[in-house]
Amino acid sequence: MVKVEFIEIYLLIFLLLIFVITKVLNRTRCKHMNLPPSPPTLPIAGHLHLLKEPFNQSLFALSQKHSPIFSLRLGSRLAIVVSSPSVVEECLTKNDIVFANRPCFWVGKYISYNYTTIISSPYGDHWRNLRRICKLEIFSANRLNSSSSIRRDEIKNLLWKLYYSSSDDNFVKVELKPLLSKLTFNITLRMIAGKQHKPEAVKLHGLQQELLKLGISPIVGDFFPFLRWANFFGYKKKVVKLTREINGLLQGLVDEHQRNKYGFEKEDTVISHLLCLQESEAQYYTDEIIKEIVQDMLLGGTNTVVIALEWSVSNLLNNLNTMQKSKSELDFHVGHGRLLDETDLPRLRYLQNIISETLRLNPAVPLLVPHVSSDRCNLLGYNIPKGTMLLVNACAIHRDPKLWDEATFFKP
């Protein structure tokens, strides 16, 4: 018993020594490297214990204690967190090329086609070309205007569903999120592939929802390289399985377009347009490139829109005066004889204010997708090493009381 007690005492002393040495080394390193201010850290884990969901709120609380720019040690990774417009401008305007890259998390290998999509691709010719394709070939004003009939058609389908669900004049509970998710997915997929209500589309939507529920965020091995082999709760196997199934369905869409080329060209879908580019530059516009663009559009363009729509409805229901003002504006400019059309939007200033205020108060991505420094740089006098993650707390900036009066209130 005595020996066991001594072993426990020695173990406790050993752990305390490690803790003290780590704190001293971290303080010395921070002073030597001239990093932004940082909270007290733990051995090995660093500051991971301080991150609690929702992450944007826990990071905002830390910025209030320390500074609009502060540093965190997340396992083996160094990160800086910025919560001020002026600091963000310093990072993404003056040092935009240094912070143009994204960190290579494990999940990106599968979801982002081995880090080659527009979201995860490193800064360079390929990244610039993907941006050019999206700006000029996919999201141009002419292309968006040509697909307005698709959006109008899908919105009518949603309205009919809502009408029939309450056609007996009784109040009915409606869960909007799945309906909005199907709406945005159908619009995006019809723009991409011309598909509507087919089994493949339903399956693809289900798989992507499973992937989003599973979470496409960093894993433990991204912060502790010695645990990269670990497969906690079967997460890796599930992600690999889902991404392979999604890839197979996307390849099916591309193959179908190649088999029925002239039919889809009449619909002027995104895939048919990219296949036309493939004919002129077959070495670059491969099937993989086409699937990357489609994947980014479906994942990035569906979930974020659903979140924004949900918050818009929630804000209106909790601010009845605002909803009444918006209704009066619609009655005046649109009337009761027809549905709202996209061409009406420039005249609906108050509705535009509601949308802008929703995106300010409840951004779809409160903590922006991380950046990573490709070289050393200087930010506000601090020395930022190569490989440092940059986390931009958009929600904190949007609610900054220095920029807005009553910043946490919905005031369109």
C-alpha positions as CSV (number, residue, x, y, z in Angstrom):
1,M,0.0,0.0,0.0
2,V,2.8,2.4,0.9
3,K,4.6,1.7,-2.4
4,V,1.3,2.4,-4.3
5,E,0.9,5.7,-2.5
6,F,4.4,6.8,-3.3
7,I,3.9,5.9,-6.9
8,E,0.7,8.1,-7.0
9,I,2.6,11.0,-5.3
10,Y,5.5,10.7,-7.8
11,L,3.0,10.5,-10.7
12,L,1.3,13.7,-9.5
13,I,4.6,15.5,-9.1
14,F,5.6,14.4,-12.6
15,L,2.3,15.7,-14.1
16,L,2.7,19.0,-12.2
17,L,6.2,19.4,-13.5
18,I,5.0,18.8,-17.1
19,F,2.3,21.4,-16.6
20,V,4.6,24.0,-15.2
21,I,7.3,23.4,-17.8
22,T,4.7,23.6,-20.6
23,K,3.4,26.9,-19.3
24,V,6.9,28.4,-19.1
25,L,7.9,27.2,-22.5
26,N,4.6,28.5,-24.1
27,R,5.1,32.0,-22.5
28,T,8.7,32.1,-23.6
29,R,7.8,31.0,-27.1
30,C,5.0,33.5,-27.4
31,K,7.3,36.3,-26.2
32,H,10.1,35.2,-28.5
33,M,7.8,34.8,-31.6
34,N,5.8,37.9,-30.7
35,L,2.4,36.2,-31.3
36,P,-0.9,37.9,-30.5
37,P,-2.1,37.6,-26.9
38,S,-3.2,34.2,-25.8
39,P,-5.2,32.6,-22.9
40,P,-3.5,30.2,-20.4
41,T,-2.8,26.9,-22.1
42,L,-2.8,23.2,-21.2
43,P,-0.1,20.7,-22.0
44,I,-0.6,18.9,-25.4
45,A,-4.2,19.9,-25.8
46,G,-3.4,23.7,-25.8
47,H,-6.6,25.7,-25.9
48,L,-9.0,23.0,-27.2
49,H,-10.7,22.8,-23.9
50,L,-11.8,26.5,-24.3
51,L,-13.8,25.8,-27.5
52,K,-17.4,25.1,-26.7
53,E,-20.3,25.1,-29.1
54,P,-21.4,27.3,-30.6
55,F,-17.8,28.1,-31.4
56,N,-18.4,31.6,-32.6
57,Q,-19.8,32.6,-29.2
58,S,-17.0,31.0,-27.2
59,L,-14.4,32.7,-29.4
60,F,-16.3,36.0,-29.0
61,A,-16.1,35.7,-25.2
62,L,-12.3,35.1,-25.5
63,S,-11.9,38.2,-27.8
64,Q,-13.7,40.3,-25.1
65,K,-11.1,39.1,-22.5
66,H,-8.0,39.4,-24.6
67,S,-8.1,41.3,-27.9
68,P,-9.8,41.5,-31.4
69,I,-6.9,39.4,-32.5
70,F,-5.6,36.6,-30.3
71,S,-3.8,33.3,-30.8
72,L,-4.8,29.8,-29.8
73,R,-2.8,26.5,-29.7
74,L,-5.1,23.8,-31.0
75,G,-3.2,20.7,-30.3
76,S,-0.2,20.8,-32.8
77,R,-1.8,23.7,-34.8
78,L,-1.3,27.4,-34.2
79,A,-4.4,29.6,-34.9
80,I,-5.2,33.3,-34.8
81,V,-8.8,34.5,-34.3
82,V,-9.9,37.9,-35.5
83,S,-13.2,39.6,-34.5
84,S,-12.7,43.1,-35.9
85,P,-13.4,44.6,-39.4
86,S,-10.0,46.5,-39.4
87,V,-8.1,43.3,-38.5
88,V,-10.0,41.2,-41.1
89,E,-9.1,43.9,-43.7
90,E,-5.4,43.6,-42.7
91,C,-5.6,39.8,-43.1
92,L,-7.7,39.4,-46.2
93,T,-6.8,42.6,-48.1
94,K,-3.2,43.6,-47.3
95,N,-2.2,39.9,-46.8
96,D,-4.7,38.3,-49.0
97,I,-2.2,36.2,-51.0
98,V,-0.5,34.9,-47.8
99,F,-3.9,33.8,-46.4
100,A,-5.4,32.6,-49.7
101,N,-5.0,28.9,-48.9
102,R,-7.1,26.6,-46.7
103,P,-5.8,24.1,-44.1
104,C,-5.7,20.5,-45.4
105,F,-8.0,18.7,-43.0
106,W,-8.5,15.0,-43.4
107,V,-12.1,15.3,-44.5
108,G,-11.1,17.5,-47.5
109,K,-9.3,14.5,-49.1
110,Y,-12.6,12.9,-49.8
111,I,-15.2,15.7,-49.9
112,S,-13.0,18.1,-51.8
113,Y,-11.5,15.6,-54.3
114,N,-8.1,15.6,-52.7
115,Y,-8.1,19.3,-52.1
116,T,-8.7,20.4,-55.7
117,T,-12.1,22.1,-55.4
118,I,-12.6,25.9,-55.4
119,I,-13.0,25.8,-51.6
120,S,-10.0,23.8,-50.8
121,S,-7.6,24.2,-53.7
122,P,-4.3,26.0,-52.9
123,Y,-3.7,29.4,-54.4
124,G,-2.4,29.2,-57.9
125,D,-3.4,28.7,-61.6
126,H,-5.9,26.0,-60.9
127,W,-7.6,28.0,-58.1
128,R,-7.8,31.1,-60.3
129,N,-9.2,29.1,-63.2
130,L,-11.9,27.6,-61.1
131,R,-12.9,31.1,-59.9
132,R,-13.0,32.3,-63.5
133,I,-15.3,29.4,-64.5
134,C,-17.7,30.1,-61.6
135,K,-17.8,33.8,-62.2
136,L,-18.1,33.9,-66.0
137,E,-19.6,30.5,-66.9
138,I,-21.9,29.6,-64.0
139,F,-22.9,32.6,-62.0
140,S,-23.0,35.2,-64.7
141,A,-26.0,37.5,-64.8
142,N,-27.2,36.0,-68.1
143,R,-27.0,32.4,-66.8
144,L,-28.8,33.3,-63.6
145,N,-31.5,35.1,-65.5
146,S,-32.0,32.2,-67.9
147,S,-32.6,29.9,-64.9
148,S,-35.3,32.1,-63.3
149,S,-38.1,29.9,-64.7
150,I,-36.6,26.9,-62.7
151,R,-36.7,28.9,-59.4
152,R,-40.3,30.1,-60.2
153,D,-41.5,26.6,-60.9
154,E,-40.0,25.1,-57.8
155,I,-41.3,27.9,-55.5
156,K,-44.8,27.2,-57.0
157,N,-44.5,23.5,-56.1
158,L,-43.6,24.4,-52.5
159,L,-46.5,26.8,-52.2
160,W,-48.9,24.2,-53.6
161,K,-47.7,21.7,-50.9
162,L,-48.2,24.3,-48.2
163,Y,-51.7,25.1,-49.5
164,Y,-52.9,21.5,-49.7
165,S,-51.5,20.7,-46.2
166,S,-53.9,23.3,-44.8
167,S,-56.7,23.3,-47.3
168,D,-59.3,22.1,-44.7
169,D,-59.0,25.6,-43.0
170,N,-57.4,24.1,-39.9
171,F,-54.0,25.1,-38.5
172,V,-51.4,22.6,-39.3
173,K,-47.8,22.3,-38.0
174,V,-45.3,22.4,-40.8
175,E,-41.6,21.6,-40.4
176,L,-40.1,24.1,-42.8
177,K,-36.5,23.0,-42.8
178,P,-36.9,19.8,-44.9
179,L,-39.2,21.6,-47.3
180,L,-36.8,24.5,-47.7
181,S,-33.9,22.0,-48.1
182,K,-35.8,20.1,-50.9
183,L,-36.6,23.5,-52.5
184,T,-33.0,24.8,-52.7
185,F,-31.7,21.3,-53.7
186,N,-34.2,20.9,-56.5
187,I,-33.4,24.4,-57.8
188,T,-29.7,23.9,-57.7
189,L,-29.8,20.4,-59.2
190,R,-32.1,21.5,-62.0
191,M,-29.7,24.3,-62.9
192,I,-26.8,21.9,-62.8
193,A,-28.3,18.8,-64.4
194,G,-31.9,19.5,-65.5
195,K,-33.1,16.8,-63.1
196,Q,-36.4,17.0,-61.4
197,H,-37.9,14.5,-58.9
198,K,-36.1,11.5,-60.2
199,P,-34.9,8.6,-57.9
200,E,-31.2,9.6,-58.4
201,A,-31.9,13.1,-57.3
202,V,-33.8,12.0,-54.2
203,K,-31.0,9.6,-53.3
204,L,-28.3,12.3,-53.9
205,H,-30.2,14.7,-51.6
206,G,-30.5,12.1,-48.9
207,L,-26.8,11.2,-49.0
208,Q,-25.7,14.9,-48.8
209,Q,-28.0,15.4,-45.9
210,E,-26.4,12.4,-44.2
211,L,-23.0,13.9,-44.8
212,L,-24.0,17.2,-43.4
213,K,-25.5,15.6,-40.3
214,L,-22.3,13.5,-39.9
215,G,-20.3,16.8,-40.0
216,I,-17.7,17.8,-42.4
217,S,-15.4,19.4,-39.8
218,P,-11.9,18.6,-38.7
219,I,-11.2,15.4,-36.7
220,V,-9.0,14.7,-33.7
221,G,-6.1,13.6,-36.0
222,D,-6.1,17.0,-37.7
223,F,-4.9,18.5,-34.4
224,F,-2.9,15.5,-33.0
225,P,-1.0,13.9,-35.9
226,F,-0.1,10.8,-33.8
227,L,-3.9,10.0,-33.6
228,R,-4.5,10.4,-37.4
229,W,-4.8,6.6,-37.7
230,A,-7.7,6.5,-35.2
231,N,-11.3,6.0,-36.5
232,F,-13.4,7.3,-33.6
233,F,-17.0,6.0,-33.7
234,G,-16.4,4.8,-37.3
235,Y,-16.5,8.4,-38.6
236,K,-13.8,7.9,-41.3
237,K,-15.5,4.8,-42.7
238,K,-18.9,6.6,-42.8
239,V,-17.4,9.6,-44.6
240,V,-15.6,7.5,-47.2
241,K,-18.7,5.4,-47.9
242,L,-20.9,8.4,-48.3
243,T,-18.5,10.3,-50.5
244,R,-18.0,7.3,-52.8
245,E,-21.8,6.9,-53.2
246,I,-22.1,10.6,-53.9
247,N,-19.2,10.5,-56.4
248,G,-20.9,7.6,-58.2
249,L,-24.2,9.5,-58.6
250,L,-22.4,12.6,-59.8
251,Q,-20.5,10.5,-62.4
252,G,-23.9,9.1,-63.5
253,L,-25.2,12.7,-64.1
254,V,-22.1,13.5,-66.2
255,D,-22.4,10.2,-68.2
256,E,-26.1,10.8,-68.8
257,H,-25.3,14.2,-70.3
258,Q,-22.6,12.7,-72.5
259,R,-25.1,10.1,-73.8
260,N,-27.8,12.7,-74.4
261,K,-25.7,15.6,-75.3
262,Y,-28.0,17.6,-77.6
263,G,-31.0,17.1,-75.4
264,F,-29.3,18.7,-72.4
265,E,-27.7,21.5,-74.4
266,K,-31.3,22.7,-75.2
267,E,-31.8,23.0,-71.4
268,D,-28.5,24.8,-71.1
269,T,-27.5,23.1,-67.9
270,V,-24.2,23.7,-66.0
271,I,-23.0,20.2,-66.8
272,S,-23.8,20.5,-70.5
273,H,-21.9,23.9,-70.6
274,L,-18.9,22.4,-68.9
275,L,-18.9,19.4,-71.3
276,C,-18.8,21.9,-74.2
277,L,-15.6,23.3,-72.6
278,Q,-14.3,19.8,-72.2
279,E,-14.4,19.4,-76.0
280,S,-12.0,22.3,-76.5
281,E,-9.8,21.6,-73.5
282,A,-10.2,17.9,-72.7
283,Q,-7.0,17.7,-70.6
284,Y,-8.2,20.3,-68.1
285,Y,-12.0,20.0,-68.1
286,T,-12.0,16.3,-67.0
287,D,-15.0,14.6,-65.4
288,E,-13.3,15.1,-62.0
289,I,-13.2,18.9,-62.5
290,I,-16.9,18.9,-63.5
291,K,-17.9,16.8,-60.5
292,E,-15.8,19.1,-58.2
293,I,-17.8,22.1,-59.3
294,V,-21.1,20.3,-59.0
295,Q,-20.2,19.1,-55.5
296,D,-19.3,22.6,-54.4
297,M,-22.5,24.0,-55.8
298,L,-24.7,21.4,-54.1
299,L,-23.0,21.4,-50.7
300,G,-22.2,25.1,-50.5
301,G,-25.3,26.4,-52.2
302,T,-28.0,24.4,-50.5
303,N,-27.4,24.3,-46.8
304,T,-26.4,28.0,-46.5
305,V,-29.5,29.1,-48.3
306,V,-31.7,26.9,-46.1
307,I,-30.1,28.4,-42.9
308,A,-30.7,32.0,-44.2
309,L,-34.3,31.2,-45.1
310,E,-35.0,29.6,-41.7
311,W,-33.6,32.6,-39.9
312,S,-35.6,35.0,-42.1
313,V,-38.9,33.3,-41.2
314,S,-37.9,33.1,-37.5
315,N,-37.1,36.8,-37.4
316,L,-40.3,37.8,-39.1
317,L,-42.4,35.6,-36.8
318,N,-40.7,37.1,-33.8
319,N,-41.1,40.7,-35.1
320,L,-44.8,41.0,-36.2
321,N,-44.5,44.8,-36.9
322,T,-41.7,44.1,-39.4
323,M,-43.7,41.4,-41.0
324,Q,-46.7,43.7,-41.3
325,K,-44.5,46.4,-43.0
326,S,-43.2,43.9,-45.4
327,K,-46.7,42.7,-46.2
328,S,-47.8,46.3,-46.9
329,E,-44.9,46.8,-49.2
330,L,-45.8,43.6,-51.1
331,D,-49.4,44.6,-51.3
332,F,-48.5,48.0,-52.8
333,H,-45.9,46.8,-55.4
334,V,-47.1,43.3,-56.2
335,G,-50.8,43.1,-55.2
336,H,-52.9,40.0,-54.8
337,G,-53.4,39.0,-58.4
338,R,-50.0,37.3,-58.9
339,L,-47.0,35.8,-57.2
340,L,-43.9,37.8,-56.4
341,D,-41.4,37.7,-59.2
342,E,-37.6,38.2,-59.2
343,T,-38.1,41.3,-61.4
344,D,-40.0,42.9,-58.5
345,L,-37.1,42.8,-56.1
346,P,-35.4,46.1,-57.0
347,R,-38.6,47.9,-55.9
348,L,-39.0,46.0,-52.6
349,R,-36.5,48.0,-50.6
350,Y,-37.8,47.0,-47.2
351,L,-37.7,43.3,-48.1
352,Q,-34.1,43.8,-49.2
353,N,-33.4,45.4,-45.8
354,I,-35.0,42.3,-44.1
355,I,-32.7,40.0,-46.0
356,S,-29.6,42.1,-45.3
357,E,-30.5,42.3,-41.6
358,T,-31.0,38.6,-41.4
359,L,-27.6,37.9,-42.9
360,R,-26.0,40.4,-40.5
361,L,-27.6,39.1,-37.3
362,N,-27.7,35.4,-38.3
363,P,-25.0,34.7,-40.9
364,A,-25.3,31.2,-42.4
365,V,-21.6,30.6,-41.6
366,P,-20.9,32.4,-38.3
367,L,-17.3,31.3,-38.2
368,L,-15.9,31.5,-41.8
369,V,-14.1,28.6,-43.4
370,P,-10.6,28.7,-42.1
371,H,-7.6,30.1,-44.0
372,V,-4.0,29.2,-43.5
373,S,-0.8,31.3,-44.0
374,S,1.4,30.1,-46.8
375,D,4.3,32.2,-45.6
376,R,5.4,34.3,-42.6
377,C,3.8,37.7,-42.3
378,N,3.3,40.7,-40.0
379,L,-0.2,41.6,-38.7
380,L,-0.5,44.8,-36.6
381,G,3.1,44.3,-35.4
382,Y,2.7,40.6,-34.5
383,N,4.8,37.9,-36.3
384,I,2.6,35.2,-37.8
385,P,4.4,32.0,-38.7
386,K,3.9,30.0,-41.8
387,G,1.1,27.4,-41.5
388,T,-1.0,29.4,-39.0
389,M,-4.7,29.0,-39.2
390,L,-6.9,32.1,-39.5
391,L,-10.3,32.0,-38.0
392,V,-12.6,34.9,-38.8
393,N,-15.5,35.3,-36.4
394,A,-18.1,36.9,-38.8
395,C,-20.9,36.7,-36.3
396,A,-18.9,38.7,-33.7
397,I,-18.1,41.4,-36.4
398,H,-21.8,41.6,-37.5
399,R,-22.8,42.2,-33.9
400,D,-20.1,44.7,-33.0
401,P,-21.8,47.5,-30.9
402,K,-19.1,49.9,-32.2
403,L,-20.6,49.5,-35.7
404,W,-24.4,49.2,-35.0
405,D,-26.7,50.6,-32.4
406,E,-28.6,47.8,-30.6
407,A,-26.4,45.4,-32.5
408,T,-28.2,42.2,-31.2
409,F,-31.7,43.4,-32.2
410,F,-33.4,42.7,-35.5
411,K,-33.9,46.2,-37.0
412,P,-34.2,46.2,-40.8
